[in-house]
Amino acid sequence: MSNSAPAFGTVMAPHMAVATTTDGVFAPAEIVPTGPIELHPAAHALHYGSACFEGLKAHGGVDGKVRLFRADRHAERLRASANRLLLPVPPTDLVAQALHDVVAANLDVVPDAPGALYLRPVLLGIDPNIGAAAAPSTEALLYVLASPVGDYFRGGNTGLTLAVETELPRTTPQFGQVKSGANYAMALGVTRRAREEHGADQVLFAPGGDVQETGAANFLLVDDRRVVTKALDGSFLHGVTRDSVLTLAGDLGYTVEERDISIDEVADWAATGEAALAGTAAVLAPVGVLVHRGRRIQFGDGAMGPNTTRLRDALLAIQRGQAADPHGWTQPV
Ligand SMILES: Cc1ncc(COP(=O)(O)O)c(C=O)c1O
């Protein structure tokens, strides 16, 4: 394992996995050198957006072992996204094997903690047909990229600044649960404006005051007793980190509340509690400031609070093999 952790997502590991379909049926994934893929310029994904992806990590452990974190959940979410896009759905075993093999092929470049090997499975509709606006792609390409990463948010443990968006949702209701590029494209303009106008790191989407999620992570309220987050519905991505943190919170004696949260409640919460973003890339990142209706509302001293730290440490300890894994989340490679 190497010690250097390059900027998030900018450096690729030397090997990737690739699998394609024939008559809609996937052949086993092969490990190949990371490099350009051949795609017909008429490929369905390039025109009609039949593309989805995942993001998960393999962590270098304190014992020298490398462990995939909840790869089964990410494979299931990829399959759910594929279903929603009417793409050929890669079998669970094939995705599991591809993820395992990519990590095994790239063991040399897994960074030490706090870095990790970020894995990016991508599924594309590849039918060469520019007249298929109303028809799904029958053939697909699956590939899994790997990237040695450090912190997603360069500030490390300093609190993030979130600008609240109460007019626009992050994406459309039927795609909230799908991890597809179009969702991120929709959030780009809002996010850039928030950065320019407020120096915000992220946008907290709360259409009509209903707090959903940020552009790349789920949103949690935390205090000494409770962890509160929006109950699962179709409007947002059902994060694996969210689920993990809620489970660990229960283990640690917190009361977990999954329910609607209004933006006014978040603003009030800042007086006494903490807020955090949960995601594979973000891990559990503290919210320092909320920009809402022209006001800058600070959480605590603006840095990571004790409860966020406690939950984050509990999660990282399992991922790094420093603590027991009572829920069977990690898989040694
Ligand atoms: C929009 C969005 N919400 C939530 C998440 C968190 O999901 P997970 O914890 O599975 O990474 C992500 C990250 O992938 C995301 O992009």
The ligand as a Tripos MOL2 file, in Angstrom:
@<TRIPOS>MOLECULE
LIG
   16    16     1     0     0
SMALL
NO_CHARGES

@<TRIPOS>ATOM
      1 C1        -27.1240   12.4040   -4.4330 C.3       1 LIG1
      2 C2        -26.5040   11.5010   -3.4580 C.ar      1 LIG1
      3 N1        -27.1410   11.2530   -2.3020 N.ar      1 LIG1
      4 C3        -26.6300   10.4340   -1.3670 C.ar      1 LIG1
      5 C4        -25.4140    9.7980   -1.5650 C.ar      1 LIG1
      6 C5        -24.8740    8.8840   -0.5180 C.3       1 LIG1
      7 O1        -24.9390    7.5510   -0.9320 O.3       1 LIG1
      8 P1        -23.9120    6.4640   -0.4060 P.3       1 LIG1
      9 O2        -23.8600    6.6100    1.0610 O.co2     1 LIG1
     10 O3        -24.5050    5.1690   -0.8140 O.co2     1 LIG1
     11 O4        -22.6090    6.7490   -1.0390 O.co2     1 LIG1
     12 C6        -24.6990   10.0440   -2.7460 C.ar      1 LIG1
     13 C7        -23.3930    9.4310   -2.9500 C.2       1 LIG1
     14 O5        -23.2100    8.5640   -3.7120 O.2       1 LIG1
     15 C8        -25.2570   10.9010   -3.7200 C.ar      1 LIG1
     16 O6        -24.6170   11.1490   -4.8700 O.3       1 LIG1
@<TRIPOS>BOND
     1     1     2 1
     2     2     3 ar
     3     2    15 ar
     4     3     4 ar
     5     4     5 ar
     6     5     6 1
     7     5    12 ar
     8     6     7 1
     9     7     8 1
    10     8     9 2
    11     8    10 1
    12     8    11 1
    13    12    13 1
    14    12    15 ar
    15    13    14 2
    16    15    16 1
@<TRIPOS>SUBSTRUCTURE
     1 LIG1         1 GROUP 0 **** ****
